């Protein structure tokens, strides 16, 4: 016999039915019932969230007679005509521009003012500091409708006294949005700025930077996630606001959130165009969220810890 045959015969034979035992589960691992329950719950939650989106998308691709009739989960025919008609049924492009200007300006002013205010509160001591912080935070406790009539009267009186037309203008709507986005922005950025060590500010001032130099070279770069979170909050609040926009605007300065009601007439409601316009209106917010998701999640997580 050859050496290879002897070596093969000398090896112990293993039964084909026996398998290598799997590694034991860690005692800290979650039970399998919990894992399957979580998967089922997340699947149901995902379906619950995506179901309205599917209804909107399918309805926006149907003719009006199909949308007005009995709802069908599978459309019998698809058309992109509603996405073309939404621009002519109502002046959607003008409303889109108004919303971009108002929401963008409100976001920029909220972030800029909040940066300076939060830096002053977090770095300097002054009389009434605690009262200022509590007052800023307490403004979020009141409903928006409580400020609607006072702001309306203030804008009308300013227009009658000085001739500055705040009521029915974009500037007046921007100032209105600042009243409830700016306090939250200040309160949120105070926590981020306080998390940045003051030794870095002192080191920057020793190197020749002033207070503004330390702010923009040290504090602001360290608080980018918080600033992005504040900007997204201010933009989303102004973009989808309906209460103040329905009162403080006219046909020229109307925004998207209010302009969507133009698809409902006395005779009929263009449901397919409403759904198509709603999806088009959501594009800027969804795109901005996807682009800034990394900073937004980091900012909200850090803010919760701090």
Helices and strands as residue ranges (DSSP letters): H 3-10, H 32-60, H 64-68, H 81-89, H 92-123, H 129-138, G 139-141, H 145-162, H 170-195, H 198-206, H 211-214, I 215-219, H 220-222, H 224-239, H 243-248, H 256-259, G 260-263, H 271-291, H 293-305
